[in-house]
C-alpha cells in the first residue's frame, strides 16, 4: 500500500510540474529556457528535486585487496583509460547517487547510471575546452535521468549525452568505453585495480530501492512500446543506433556483426531484482569489442523501451 501511495504522489508531482517553466525557474535560475530542442511536455518531475539524489565528486578510490562487503556477483562499472589504473564503480553506490564525477589522469569523467533505464554510461566532462561538473536534476524524460552541469545549468539527457535545454543546447558529451561485470570477475581480471570506496552519505548501500522493477513496468514512461513484441524491460545491448536483445546474446554467447564482437558471460546479479543487489537473479554481463582491433567499444546495456524512445528508427538486431 505504501508503494502505491508513493507512486501516486510521484505521478501527481510529475503531472503538476510538467511543462510549467515558471515552476522550474524557481529552482533553475541559471537555466536558459529560451533554448530547447525538446517539447517541455515530455519532461516530468521524478520526485526528489534538484540534487535530491546527490552526485559524488572526487570519490575516494582504494585498492581491490582492501575492499570488503561486496558480493562476488554484484555489478560494477569498469573504466580504463590508457596509462591509468583501471577503476571500478559499484552499482550499489551509483544506485543512490547516479553520477560520479571523477578524473583519470588528465581526463575528467562522469560515471552515470539511471536505474529506471538500467543505463550505465561514462562521459568525458570536457566540451570545447571547458570542464563541466554534472549533477542530478531530479527530472525525467522517457523515464531517463536528466543531468545538469553546475557551470551553466544546462540539462543533459543521460541516455544520449545530448544537451536538451539551456545554454549548451544541441551539444553532445563524448561517451567513453566502459563495461559492467561482476565484482569477482573484476578482481580476477584487474588484481591491481582500484575500486570506489563507500561514500560517507547515509544510504542503504547494497539495498535495491527499486525491488522487482526489472520484471514490472517502466516508471513514468508515456512513450511507445518497442516493436517485434519485445518486452519494454528486456535488456538490450546498445551500440550507436543498433540494439541486440540480451536474450539473443545470452543464447548465442558470442555474436560478430557490424564490425563488433559481443560476448556474454554468466554470473552477474541484476541490480533491479531483489531487495539486496547481491542476491539478484543472474542476468550475466556483456563485453563489446572492435572486431579488428579488439579494443573496447562504447556500448550500454539498457532497457528496450529506452532505446526505442531515443532511437525510434534504430536497428533491432534480432538474428535469423
ChimeraX attribute file (.defattr): number of C-alpha atoms within 10 A of each C-alpha:
attribute: neighborCount
match mode: 1-to-1
recipient: residues
	/A:1	6
	/A:2	7
	/A:3	8
	/A:4	9
	/A:5	10
	/A:6	12
	/A:7	15
	/A:8	12
	/A:9	13
	/A:10	19
	/A:11	18
	/A:12	14
	/A:13	15
	/A:14	19
	/A:15	16
	/A:16	13
	/A:17	20
	/A:18	18
	/A:19	17
	/A:20	14
	/A:21	12
	/A:22	11
	/A:23	12
	/A:24	15
	/A:25	13
	/A:26	9
	/A:27	12
	/A:28	16
	/A:29	10
	/A:30	15
	/A:31	21
	/A:32	18
	/A:33	19
	/A:34	8
	/A:35	15
	/A:36	18
	/A:37	12
	/A:38	13
	/A:39	10
	/A:40	16
	/A:41	12
	/A:42	15
	/A:43	21
	/A:44	27
	/A:45	24
	/A:46	23
	/A:47	19
	/A:48	13
	/A:49	13
	/A:50	18
	/A:51	14
	/A:52	13
	/A:53	17
	/A:54	17
	/A:55	22
	/A:56	22
	/A:57	15
	/A:58	9
	/A:59	16
	/A:60	13
	/A:61	17
	/A:62	16
	/A:63	15
	/A:64	21
	/A:65	12
	/A:66	9
	/A:67	14
	/A:68	9
	/A:69	7
	/A:70	17
	/A:71	15
	/A:72	16
	/A:73	23
	/A:74	27
	/A:75	30
	/A:76	26
	/A:77	24
	/A:78	23
	/A:79	20
	/A:80	17
	/A:81	15
	/A:82	8
	/A:83	8
	/A:84	13
	/A:85	14
	/A:86	18
	/A:87	24
	/A:88	27
	/A:89	23
	/A:90	24
	/A:91	25
	/A:92	24
	/A:93	23
	/A:94	22
	/A:95	25
	/A:96	23
	/A:97	23
	/A:98	24
	/A:99	28
	/A:100	25
	/A:101	22
	/A:102	20
	/A:103	15
	/A:104	16
	/A:105	11
	/A:106	8
	/A:107	15
	/A:108	16
	/A:109	24
	/A:110	26
	/A:111	25
	/A:112	29
	/A:113	27
	/A:114	22
	/A:115	25
	/A:116	24
	/A:117	25
	/A:118	24
	/A:119	22
	/A:120	24
	/A:121	26
	/A:122	28
	/A:123	21
	/A:124	20
	/A:125	23
	/A:126	15
	/A:127	13
	/A:128	6
	/A:129	7
	/A:130	8
	/A:131	15
	/A:132	19
	/A:133	21
	/A:134	26
	/A:135	29
	/A:136	26
	/A:137	26
	/A:138	20
	/A:139	24
	/A:140	23
	/A:141	25
	/A:142	26
	/A:143	24
	/A:144	28
	/A:145	25
	/A:146	28
	/A:147	29
	/A:148	28
	/A:149	20
	/A:150	14
	/A:151	13
	/A:152	15
	/A:153	22
	/A:154	25
	/A:155	29
	/A:156	28
	/A:157	22
	/A:158	27
	/A:159	25
	/A:160	17
	/A:161	20
	/A:162	20
	/A:163	25
	/A:164	23
	/A:165	25
	/A:166	21
	/A:167	19
	/A:168	21
	/A:169	19
	/A:170	14
	/A:171	14
	/A:172	16
	/A:173	18
	/A:174	15
	/A:175	17
	/A:176	19
	/A:177	19
	/A:178	23
	/A:179	24
	/A:180	24
	/A:181	24
	/A:182	26
	/A:183	25
	/A:184	17
	/A:185	17
	/A:186	23
	/A:187	18
	/A:188	11
	/A:189	10
	/A:190	14
	/A:191	13
	/A:192	14
	/A:193	21
	/A:194	23
	/A:195	26
	/A:196	19
	/A:197	19
	/A:198	17
	/A:199	13
	/A:200	6
	/A:201	11
	/A:202	6
	/A:203	12
	/A:204	13
	/A:205	19
	/A:206	22
	/A:207	20
	/A:208	24
	/A:209	19
	/A:210	15
	/A:211	17
	/A:212	15
	/A:213	18
	/A:214	22
	/A:215	13
	/A:216	11
	/A:217	13
	/A:218	18
	/A:219	17
	/A:220	20
	/A:221	19
	/A:222	12
	/A:223	14
	/A:224	13
	/A:225	17
	/A:226	20
	/A:227	13
	/A:228	8
	/A:229	7
	/A:230	14
	/A:231	16
	/A:232	22
	/A:233	22
	/A:234	17
	/A:235	26
	/A:236	27
	/A:237	23
	/A:238	25
	/A:239	17
	/A:240	14
	/A:241	14
	/A:242	17
	/A:243	24
	/A:244	21
	/A:245	22
	/A:246	24
	/A:247	14
	/A:248	16
	/A:249	20
	/A:250	19
	/A:251	10
	/A:252	12
	/A:253	15
	/A:254	17
	/A:255	18
	/A:256	13
	/A:257	11
	/A:258	11
	/A:259	9
	/A:260	19
	/A:261	18
	/A:262	21
	/A:263	17
	/A:264	20
	/A:265	16
	/A:266	15
	/A:267	20
	/A:268	26
	/A:269	25
	/A:270	23
	/A:271	31
	/A:272	23
	/A:273	22
	/A:274	20
	/A:275	16
	/A:276	20
	/A:277	26
	/A:278	24
	/A:279	18
	/A:280	20
	/A:281	16
	/A:282	16
	/A:283	18
	/A:284	19
	/A:285	21
	/A:286	23
	/A:287	21
	/A:288	26
	/A:289	19
	/A:290	16
	/A:291	16
	/A:292	9
	/A:293	8
	/A:294	11
	/A:295	12
	/A:296	18
	/A:297	19
	/A:298	19
	/A:299	25
	/A:300	27
	/A:301	26
	/A:302	27
	/A:303	26
	/A:304	27
	/A:305	27
	/A:306	29
	/A:307	31
	/A:308	22
	/A:309	20
	/A:310	16
	/A:311	15
	/A:312	14
	/A:313	11
	/A:314	15
	/A:315	16
	/A:316	19
	/A:317	16
	/A:318	12
	/A:319	10
	/A:320	3
